[in-house]
Amino acid sequence: MKPTYYRQSRTPYSEQYELRNGDNRVGHLDLHFGSTEVYGSLVLDAEMSDEDLEQLIEQIDDDLVASADVPRQDFLLRVFVGREVLWHSDDLSEEEFGDESPNGFDEP
């Protein structure tokens, strides 16, 4: 699988992405760049085989971690399986948010 990454946010030391495979959401990825390590949290929307998961991690490493302009000695990643139960914003109502999120407010 070659995921498509949709950046949700970026700071000088971190990035957040939604991962998609075609029209299907795969999960959410947070990356935090330290001085010599890159820490990540990957929340998958559904379980996948160990082989597919290893391939996905390698793809993330190649596409986002190794290509960053940050020297790294290690990539430490925690992987979870879960589902989004709520998206919250202090500034946007559900109507204003509209189609910006593929999952919206009502979909699990």
C-alpha positions, 0 to 999 in steps of 0.5 A, spaced: 500 500 500 502 506 498 498 511 502 496 518 501 498 523 506 494 529 508 497 534 513 493 536 518 498 541 522 505 542 522 510 546 527 517 546 527 518 540 531 511 536 529 506 534 524 500 530 523 497 527 517 491 523 515 493 517 511 488 514 506 488 509 501 484 511 495 477 513 498 478 509 504 481 512 510 487 508 513 488 512 520 492 518 523 499 519 524 503 524 529 510 525 528 515 529 533 522 530 531 527 530 537 534 532 536 536 525 534 530 521 534 523 521 531 517 519 535 510 517 532 503 515 534 499 511 528 492 510 530 489 505 524 482 505 523 482 497 522 487 492 524 491 489 518 496 484 517 503 484 520 506 484 513 502 490 511 503 493 517 511 493 517 510 495 509 506 501 511 511 503 517 517 502 512 513 507 507 512 512 512 519 512 514 521 513 507 516 518 505 516 522 511 521 521 516 527 519 512 526 525 507 525 530 513 531 535 514 532 532 521 538 528 523 535 521 526 538 515 529 532 512 531 524 512 529 520 510 535 513 508 533 507 506 537 501 503 533 494 503 535 487 500 532 481 505 534 476 509 531 475 517 531 469 518 536 469 526 536 472 531 532 472 538 536 473 545 535 472 551 539 471 555 533 467 551 528 460 548 528 458 542 525 455 546 519 461 550 518 466 544 518 462 541 513 466 537 508 473 539 511 474 532 514 472 526 510 469 523 517 465 529 519 462 529 526 457 523 525 461 517 522 464 513 527 
